[in-house]
Amino acid sequence: MDSPAVEAIMSTDLVTIGPDATAADAAALMLETGVNSVLVVDGGRLTGLITATDFVSLVHENDPEDETPVDAFMTHDVVTVGPDDTVEELAEPTAHGYTHLPVTTGDDELIGMVSSTDLTAFLSKAQ
């Protein structure tokens, strides 16, 4: 079986927030939408990623109702994949514990997201 491109399995219904939003804004958005990660986007460009794990750290270190901007606790060096990468190429980042891989173009324009849930769903259908 040929390994399909990431574009075939990525999600395009993305939950995003601006870098100046507060932690409380991001938490409310995650709860409202039921997602485990929020992509931080500025002018259509990916600038960061906030996951549930980031909130655990924030709550541990701060008052969760404070006005901390998401830029202060988001992951800045986000590992991304391209739309033409293959599902097989996802093995390396997922083996290193990455559960959310934003899909970006060559100039960092955000176009999708591949989560471990997307990958699991794809693999279960392929069986």
N, C-alpha and C positions, 0 to 999 in steps of 0.2 A: 504494500500500500504506500503510495506517495504521500509524503507529509504535506498537508495543505498549508496555505499561507495563513498567517496570523489574522489577516483581514477577514478570513472566512469564519472565524470563531469569536472575534472581539465584540464587545458591547459598544454600541454607539449612543445609547441613552445615558449620557454622562451627567454626573452630579458635580457641579463646579462651584467655586466660591472665589472671590477676589482676595489678594494678599493683604488688604487692609481690614478684612472682616475680623471680628473677635472670635476667640475660642468658643464663647457662648453661642455665637451665630453658627459656627461650624457644627457644634454639638446638636443644636436644634435642627439644622438641616439634615444631619445624619439620622436623627431620630424620626423626623418627618418623612424622609424618603426610604428609610429602612436599609440604608447601605452601610458598609463597613469601612468605606474610604471616600474621601472627597478630594477631587483634583483642584489644585490652586492654579488659577489661570489669570493672566494679565494681558489684555489685548489679544486674546485668542492663543497666546503662547503659554505652554506649561511652565510654571515656576516652582511647583512643589506638589506634595502629596501628604494628606493627613489620613492616618489610619486609626482604628480603635486603639492600637498599641500606643500611638502618640498621646492619646487622651489619658491612658493609664499613667504615663509619665507625667503629664501635666497635672493631673489630680494629685499625684504623689508629691509633687514639688510646689504646688500653688493652690490657692483657693479656686475651685472650678468656676466660680461666678465672677472672677476678676476680668479685667479688660485686656488681657494678654492678646496681642494680635497673632493671627495664625502664623505669620512669618517667623515668630519667635520659637515655634515648636514643630513646624512642619519639616518633613524631610526635604532638604534642598538638592542634594545630589541624587535625583530620581533615576533609577534604572528603567530605561524604556526599551521598547522594541519597535520595529518598523512594520508597516502593513504587508510587506513582501517577505518578511522573515517567515520561516516555516514553524509549524507546531513543534517539530523536533528541536529547533533552536531554542525553544522555551525551557528545555531541560536544564540548561546551566543555571539561569537565574532562579528557577524554582527549586533547584537542588540547594541553592544558597539561602533558601527561606523566603524568597520574595513571593508574596501571594497576590499582589496587584501590580500589573505591568502596564503602564500607560502606553498607548500606541501613538507615535508621533511621526510626522514627516521629517525630511532631512533638515528643515529649518525650525524644528521643535514645535510645529503647529500640532496641537492636540486633535486627534481624529477618532480615538477609541480607547478601550480599556480591555485587557484580558485579565481575568481573575482566576484563581484556582477553581472556582465554581464553574466558569466557562470551560476551562480545560477538562475538568472532570466530566461535565456534561458531554463534551465532544468525544472524549475517550469511551464513555459508556455507550454512546450511539455507534461508535466505530466497531464495537465488539459484536 
